[in-house]
Amino acid sequence: MTQCLNPDCLQINPEETQFCQDCGARLLLVDRYRALRILGKGGFGRTFLAIDQSKPTNNYCVIKQFLPDIKSKKGLQKAAELFKREAMRLNELGKHNQIPALLAFFNQESRQYLIQEFIDGEDLSKELQSKGVFNEQQIRELLNDMLAVLNFVHANHVIHRDIKPENIIRRKQDGKLVLVDFGAAKEAEAGDPSVTGTIIGSAAYISPEQAVGKPQFASDLYSLGATCLHLLTNTEPTELFDVAEGEWIWREYLEEDNDISYELSRVLDKLVEGATKRRFQSVEEVVQSLHGRGVAPSLRPTKGTSGHRQSRVKLKHSRLDRTEALPKRTSSEGVSSRAAGSLVKNQDKSAKVTTKKTSPRELDLKIAEYIFLTIKPNDSVIINKNSSLKTCKHRGKAKYITIDLGKGITMDLIGIPGGKYLMGSPEKEPERANEEEPQHQVSIRPFLMGKYPVTQAQWKAIMKNNPSRFTEDEENPVEKVSWFDCLDFCERLSEKLGREFRLPTEAEWEYACRAKTTTPFFFGETMTTELANYNGEYTYGIEKEGEYRHKTTKVGSFSPNRFGLYDLHGNVAEWCEDTWHDNYQEAPTNGDSWLEEDGSLEKVLRGGSWLHLPGSCRSSQRLSSTGNSKSDAFGFRIASSV
């Protein structure tokens, strides 16, 4: 088959056709290169897999067609200049065995084309998705390969400026890593360092100086380090940096069995040092440190690389797993006789919750593997370029236990790792409310949390009734349960199994929902009705209007978060253990519930529901209702201390 290169056509034609059967465009470039199919589209144009018909074996090659998505005349001129420079750089740099060779550069039908060597293999982003996170040995091999390439590139006075997993391909032929896409590269200049140049690169991987248009050789080293952290954790670098503390927290995202030596961790820390003076200055420095030479005097530990964080790398920390968020609707339908009779008893119990603590080693923890999704605007080679929303897949692992409720009904609880996070929302988060402030750091101890909201089948197994409105599937979450009903369920479950179960505290709930993210939703800056069940007739951020289902959906119908928890945003709003407070002034900072002994009936709900607008489903959104309220939008999930 032959791919038409006309951007307005792109028709697939039969093999050996000379002219497109649809638009009449010439199919061969300079009478030798025939495009077979589209490989991708970037900021400057499309790439095609092609064959060189002048060769007896029809060698594969890559056609890069200059087709920038830029409107301004100045922008087009700049893009054309960069495209031409890429060809010039490849002409020199392609002499290296791990950089694609330039085969041709020419104009045809008023368009520029660059022909380069085809690298048969898979980029590291795809390898990460298919094979999982890298271990220490793989990271060392990556550094050894890429440092050798960068040494050659920098010796030729070129800064790549776009190192990331997608631009590193593992060649099938010999397993070597090949650095591709020099479209953003530039020659290093000895001019005034205060002069700001074009800001180019993929936002998640660029250094602070490159983000303001002042790249250096050390900027490539930063991007290489950020790439390593992504491959070690399967988490984008932007999520691995604690903005509030000004430090990298990538160790907290390591899988339990992925040990990283102290020596390598210090090298990685210095590669991603924000201050250029404290970062490695050259490839040679990195190589020396990587092989244990000259580390001590030059490798200055960053904040968090000494003391307990050093031991964390060696000992791993118990990484249990993940959680989600709640809804709000305040339609009180009275109190059941059982709840009314025990109102005072339960209210008093809420003021002094006792917890049976169990060592994680006493639990029969199993491992669950899953795919979780995030969404974001497409990365552009040029920062701040408008782009569409895209969905990214990630592999996750969680520890969990299964409890038997009888008659074939079970319930999974995910192990949530301990950690610190900022509870509440930042001032500039859209639709934030006063009750979400002030943001404050909270420390969370490891605990167990329901993988899903409690289902109708699980409720019936313990309570012997089903109060729900949406009863078409017993795997839908139970709803129309009050806060007191939920306490009753937890008490009966605890008596049945001999272990303390409870509602999660509000701080635990938000921590579990965020799952190490800082965005409004654990998916990212927005969400869609393909990812959660909420009122899709309204939007938040840049998503489009979606489906409004007008009812609950079966638990687990949408993507989990990084911790392996489902249905945190939407479906049913979830009761928390805490008494409602108008803000976080004087709130506990240790993850405990915030309870009042004054008989207050106003309780906290989290996560939004099927009837809520998307802004009410944010990780930080707080909802409230009286403890005896029942609604077809109210549900819960259970928790247990360890």
N, C-alpha and C positions, 0 to 999 in steps of 0.2 A: 504494500500500500504506500501511497505517497501523500504527504500532508501539504496542503496549499499554504503558502507563507503570507498570503494577503491577509492583513489583520481584520479586514471586513468580511472575509470569506471563511478561511480555515476549513475548506471542504476536504474530505478524504477521497482520494482518487485511486484508480487501479495502478498497480505496479507498472513501471516503464512508461507511464503517461508523461508527455512533454509539457502539456498545457492543462491548466485546471478546467475540468469539464463544467464547472459552474460559473467562474468569473473570467476565465481565459488567461489568467496570470501564468507567467513562465514558472515551471516547477523546479527546474534545476538552477542552482546558483553557480555561476561561471562555468556552466556545462559539466559540472562534476559532482556537486554536493546535493543529495536528494534527502529532504526531510521525511522522516517516518512517522513521528508523533511528537506531541508537545510534552516536554518534561516539566515545565513550570513557568511561572510568570513572576518577575521581580519588579523593582522600582524603575528599572531602565528598559525593560522589554521582556520578550519571551525567549525561552530556550527550547531547542528541538533536538531529539535524537535523530541522527542522520547517518548516511553512508557516503563514502568517497568512491564514486564509480570509476575514478581514474586508476584505482588500485585493483589488482587482479583478484584480491580477496574481499573487495568491498568493505574496507575497514570502517568501523564505527567511529563517529566523531560527534561533536556538539556544535550546533549552530546557535549563536546568540544574536538575536535580532534587536536592533536599537528601536525601542518603541516606548519612550518615557510617558508616564501618566502625569504630565506636567503641562500647565496651560500658559504660564508666563513666558515671554520671549527670553528674558534673562535666564529663567530656570532651564529652558530648553538648551540654550547655549552652554550653560554650565554642565548639563547632563551629557551633551554631545562631546564636550571636552573631556569629561571623565571616561566616557566610553572609548574614546580614542586613546587616552592615556592607559586604559586597561590593556589595550592591544599592545602598546609600546612596552608596558611592564612585563606582560607575558612573554614577549619576544626575548627578553633577557632572563626573567625568572623561570621560564619554562624549561630552562636547561637543567634545573634540579629535578631529580627523579620523583620527588613527591609534590610537584606542582605541575598542573596540566600544561602541555606545550602548546604554543600558538602555531596554528597551521596556515591561516590566511586572514586577511583583513581587507575589505573592499566595499564598494557601493554597488548596488544593483536596484534599478527602478526607484531611485531617489531614497533608498534606505541603506543604512549602514549594517554590515554583517561582520561578525567575528567568528572564525572557525577555530575550535580548539580540540585538543585530545579528549576522548571520552574515557572517563574513569569508571570501570565496571565494578560496582560495589554499593554499599549501603552507608548513608551518612549516620553519624553517631546519635542523632536525635531518633532516627528510626530504630537503631540498634538498642537504644535505651528502652524504647517502648516494647520491643519484641523480646529482649533478653533480661531486662531488669537493670537495677543499679550496678555501677562499676564497683569493684573492690580495690584495695590498695595496689595490688600488683598491676591491675589494668590501668589505674591512674598513673602509676610510675611509667608504664610502657607508653602511654599517651604523651606524657611530658617529655620523655626521651625522644620520641618521634618528632613532636611539634617544636621542641626547642632547637633541634637540628635544622628544621625547615626555617624557623624564625631567624636563626643565626645567619643563614644564607640571605634571607629577605632583607634583614636589617643591614647586612654588609653591603647590599646594593642600594642602601639609602632609601628604603621603602618601608612605610608603615601600613600594615594590612587594613586595620581599622574595623574589621567586621568578623573577628574570630568568634565562633559559636558552634554548637554541635552540628547544626545543619550544614556548615561549611567545612566540615572535616569528614572525608569519606574513607572507609576502610576498603582498600583495594582487594578484590577477591583473589587475584593472581598470587599475591605474596603476603597478604594481611597487613601491609604497610598502610599508614595513615597519610592521606593526601590532602593538602590545604587547597581549597578552591575558592572561586569568586573573589577576584581582585578588583571588582568594580568600584569598591569604596576606597581602595588603597591610594596612597599619595606619597610623593617623594618627601623625605624629611628635609626641612629647610633650616638653614642656619641664621634665619632672620630674627627679627624682634619677637621674643616669646609672648609679648603682651598683645600681639596682633591676633585677632580672632578669625579663624577660618570657617569654612562650611561645617556644620554639625552633621556628621554622618556616622552611621553605625546602628546596631540593634540595641534598643534602649536597655534591655535587661542585662547586657554584657559590657557596656562601655564604662570607662573610668570617669571620675568626676572632671578631670581636665579635658577629656575628649567631649564630654557633654556640653562644655562651653566653647568648643571649637579650637582647643589648643592641644592636639594629640602629640604624644612623644613615643619613642620606642617602648618606653615602660607601659604605655597604654595597651599595647598588644599583650604584654605580660599580664596585665590586669584582666583582660578579656579571656586569656587562656586560663587563669585561675578561676574566674567565674564559671567558665565552661566545666572545669573539673568539679566544682561544687555542685553544679546542676547534675552532672553524671553520677556523683556520689549519693545524691539525695532524691533524685527525680523531682526536684523542686526548683522553680525558676529563681535565679539569684535575687530578684527583687523581694521575694518572700523570705530569704535567708538573712536579711539585714534588719536589725531592730533599730528603727529610726529614732525611737524615744531614747534608747540607751547609746546610740551611735556605735554599735558593735555588731559583728557578724555572729549569728547564732546557728550556723550550719550544723554544728555537732548535735544539736537537739533534733535534727531531722534524719540522722543516721539510723538505719535499721539496726536492730539489736545485735544481729550477728555480723555486722559489717565493721570490724575493728580497723581503725586507722591509727598508725603509730604516731607517737608524739613528734618524731622527727618530720614526718611528712606533713602533719597538721600545721607545724610551724612554717613550713615552706608555703603551704596554701594560704595561711594567714598573711604572710608577707607579700604574696602575689596580688592579693586583693586589698592591700593597704590603700586607704583613700588618699593619704598624703603622699605625693610623689617622692618626697625626700626620704620617706621611710619604706618605700617599696623597692624591690629589686630594680637596679638601674640597667642591667644588661642580661642577656641570655647566659653569659658566662657565670655571673653571680648565682643565677638559679641553679645551673648545673653543679657548681661547687657545693651549694647548700644541699641539693638533692642527694649528693653522694657523700655527705657528711664532712665536707671540707669548708672551713671558714664560716660555720653557722653562728657560733657564739658571739663574736664581736659585732657582726653586722645585722643578724636577725633579731630585731627588737620585738619582744612579745607585744601583741596588741592587747587591749583591755579584754579580759576574759580568757587569756591563754595560759594563765598561771593558776596555782591553787587548785580549787575543786574542778575547774574546767579541764585542767590537764588530766586529772585522774579519770574524768568522764570519758575521755577518748580511749583510755586503756581498758577501763572496766566496763564500758558501755553503760547505759543506765536502763533500768527496766522500762522498755517501751511497750506499754500496754496499747490501748487504742481509742478510737475517735467518737465524735458526738454531733448534736444538732440543735435546731431552734423552734420557737413556739408561736401561737396565734392569739387573737382577741376578739371577743364578741360578748356583750354583756346583757343577755336576756335571761333574767332569773325566772325559774319556773317552780319556785318553792323548795322545800326541804323534805326529804323522805323521813318517815317516822323513825327509822334507825338512826339517820344522821341527826335528827332533831333531839332524839333521846341522848345522844352521846356528844352533843355540841360542846358542852363545857368540858367534858372529858378530853375530846380531841383538841380543843383549843389550848387546854393546859398542856397536853402532850406536845403540841407544836412549839411550846416555849422551852422545852427541855428534852430535846431529842437525844436518845442514847444510841451509840453506834458500836456495833461489834466489829472490831478490826481483825482482819485475817491477813496473814502473810501471803503475798502472791504465790509463793512456792507451795502453799497448801491448796491452791486452786488447780483444777484440771484444765489448764489453759491450752487451747488449740489455736492454730494459725489459719486465718482466712486471707485469701488473696482476691483482689477485686480491681476493677477499673473505675477510676473517678474522673470527672470532667471539670474543666475550668473554661471560662470564656474570656476573651479579651479582643481588642482591636488587633488586626493583623500588623505584625512588625513591618516597618518600612525601612529601607536602607537610609532614607532621609527622615530624621526625626520630625515629628509634628505634621507629617503628611497624613491627610485624611485616609482612613482605611475602614474596611468592614469588620464586623464581628466574626470571630472564628472560635471553634470549639477545639480544645486540646485534651487529649487522652493521657492519663497517667496511671501507672501501676501502684497499687497500695497493698500493704500487709497490716493485719490487725490481729491481736490476741483476743480470744473470746472464750467464754464458758457457755454451756448450754444447760439450762435447768429444766427439769421434767415436771410438768404440771398435771400429768396423768392423762390417760385415755388418748395417748398419741400427741398431745399438745405440749409443745416446748417453747422456750423463750431464750434467745441469745442475748448475752450482755457483753459488750465490748470493753476491753481494758483501756482506759484513758491514761496516758502517761502524765506524770506531774510536770509542772512548769510554771512560768510566769507569763503574764500577758497584761495588756492595757485594757481594762474593762471600760465600757462606754464608747462614745463616738467622738471623733475629732470635730472641731468647730465647723469645718467646711464641708462635712458630709451632708449631702442633700437630704432634706426631710428630717433631720435630727430634731429631737425635742429636748426641752430643758431637763427632763427627768433622766436623760442619758449623760449628764455631766455631774461633777467633773470627771474627766478620764483619770483613772488611778490604777497603779500597778497592783495586781493581785497574784498571790502565790497559791497554786493548786496542788494538793496532794493527789497521788494516783488513786483512781477509783474505777468502779464498774458502772456502765450506763447502758440502758436498753438500746439494742441495735435499731429497733423501730419503736414508734409509739405502741402502747399496749393495744393489741387487737381485740376485736369482739370475741373471737374464739378463746383467747387467753383470759379475758374478763369472765366469760361464762364458766371456764374451768375452775375459777376460784370463787366467784360471787353467785354462780348458778342463775344468773339472769342476764338480759341484754337490754340496756336502756336506750340504745342508739336509734337514730332516725334512719340512717342509710344502711339497711341490713341486707342488701343484695349479695354481699360477700363477707363472710366472717373474717377474712383477712384485711378488711378495712379497719381503720383505728376505731376503738370504742369512743363514743362521744356522748354528750348530755350527761357527763359525770361532773359532780362538784369537787371542790378541793377536799372536802371532808370525805366524800366517797373514795377518793384516791388514797387518803390516809387509811381508810378502812381496808382497801385492797392490799396495801403494803403490809398492814398488820396481819391480815389473814395469811398472806404469802409467807411472811416471816415465821409465823407459827407452824405452817405446813412444812417448810424446808429447814427450820432451825438456823436460819441466818437472817440478819437484819437487812431489810429492804426499805427504801424510803423514796421520797421525791428528791430530785436533784436540787441543790441550792441554786440560786440565781447566778452566782458567780461560776459555779461548775457548768451550768447550762451554756452560758455564753462562751466560756473557754472551749467546751466540747464542740459547740457549733462552729466557732471560728476555725478550730483545728489549725492553729498557727498562722492564720491569715489576718490581715488588717483591713481588708476591703469590706464594703457594706454587706456583701454576701460571700459565703465561702466559695462560690463559683468565680467571683471577681467583682468588678464594679457594678454589674447588673446581673439579671437573670432572665430566663425566658420560660414560657409555659411548657417547653419541651424538657425543662429541667426541674420544674416544681409545679404544684397545684395551688394556684391563687387566682384572683380576679384578673384575668388576662386582658380585659377590656381597657385596662390602665397600664401605663408604662413607667419605668424608672430608668433613667440614664438613656442609653442609645438603642435599647432593644425595641422591636416593633410590637404592636398589639398582637395578642395571641388568643388562645382558647380560654373561655370561662366555663368551667365544667359544672358549676352550681352544686357540687357535692364532693364528698371525700373520695379518695382513690385508694386502691389496695396498697398497703405499705410496701416499700421497696420498689415502687414503679419507676422511680427516678434515680439519678446518680447519687451515690453516697458522697460524703466529704472525705477529706484526707484521712480522718480517723476511722472511716468505715461505718459511719452513722448515716441513716437515711431519714428523709422527710423532716429535716430540721426547719427548712423554709417552706411554710405553707402546709396544706392538708388539714391538720388540727393545731390549734394553739395549745401549748403544753403548760400545765400547772407546775410551778416551782414551790419549794418549801417556804419561801420567805414571805413575811408581811410586806405590804406595799409601803414604799417611802417615796416622797416627791423628787428626791435627787440622791446623789451618792455622798453627800456630806456626812462624815463620820461612819461611812460604810466599812464593814470588816475588810481586811486586806489579806486574810488567810484562807479564803474560800468557804468559810462557814456561812450558814444561813443567818439572815438578819431578821430576828424575831422580836416581837413586842409582847409584853405581858399585860397590856391594857385591854385585852379582849377585842382588838381590832379585827374585823372580818374581811378587810380588803387584802387580797392576795395577788401574787405576781403570775402573769402568763407570758410566755415567750414564743417567738417564731412565726406568728401570723397563721392564717388558715386559708381554706379554700375560698372563703368569701372576702378576704382582706385584699386591699391594694398592695402592690409589691413593696412600697415603702414601709408598710407595717410588718413585712416579713424579714427585715434586715436583722443581722446578727445582734445589733445593739438595741433594737426596738424593744421597749418595755410596755406591756399591757397589764391591765388590772381589772379585777372584778371581785365582788364579795365572795367569800369562801363557800357560800351555799348556792351560788349561781350554777345553772346548768344550761348548756347551749350545744347545738349540733355542730359548733365550731370549736368546742373545748375537749381536749383529751389530755394524755400525759404519757410519760415514760418513767421507768423506775431507775433507781441508782442504788449502789451499795458501796460502803467504804472497804478498803483493803488494808 
